[in-house]
Amino acid sequence: MSSVVLLSGGLDSLVAAWAARETHPPRLALTFDYSQRAATRELEASLRIAAEMGVEHRLVKLPWMARLMPASLGDPRSDLAAADDASVWVPARNAVFIAIAAAHAEALDCDTIICGFNAEEADTFPDNSPEFVQRSNAMLELATRNHPRVHSPTLELSKREIAALGLELGAPLHLGWSCYGAGPEHCWECPSCRRLREALEQTGQLERWSELRRPGGS
């Protein structure tokens, strides 16, 4: 069994990739630039994670999605602290990503697409839910010849549980980038940063995570 990994550089995709790497050896990691503010930082994080995993990485640019981008994610002048989950929704984003991953999976004869979904965000974002995974797999039965299946090791986990799983697996959580902003550091004010901080605090990892992110941290 081999896989194509969707790698945004955030906590969920990092831990999902790490959790699946032995049972579904990755052939390729895909990162998407769809004109989001954090595109450069997400790419940097994804490249580091892919290198740590020893897997080929490919950037897929989707400039046309800029026209669909909410201000919270696309406009550098918008206030990230004022953003909420509803204001960062991008129409059909995960459906687009899975379709592109499926094309690569068929070309590479991979049977699995690894995604970092989670139970918390499924309440707001239906494209993080078990139903979305089930229906995506049904679609791929007709859309591809080798019928790769979407698999998310984090699908039914909370952010705290995902961070705990990453700790248990020895995943390099400090290499990730979860902020909706462009940096140079996490803003700790946007919804994604707030969820990350809470997960790291609840698992007792925040201080160590911060230490490892400092230049020369070890």
PyMOL commands that set and color helices and strands:
alter all, ss='L'
color gray80, all
select helices_A, chain A and resi 11-20+39-53+63-68+71-74+80-82+85-88+93-108+119-122+126-128+130-143+159-169+173-175+191-202+206-213
alter helices_A, ss='H'
color red, helices_A
select strands_A, chain A and resi 3-6+26-33+56-61+112-114+149-151
alter strands_A, ss='S'
color yellow, strands_A
deselect
rebuild
show_as cartoon
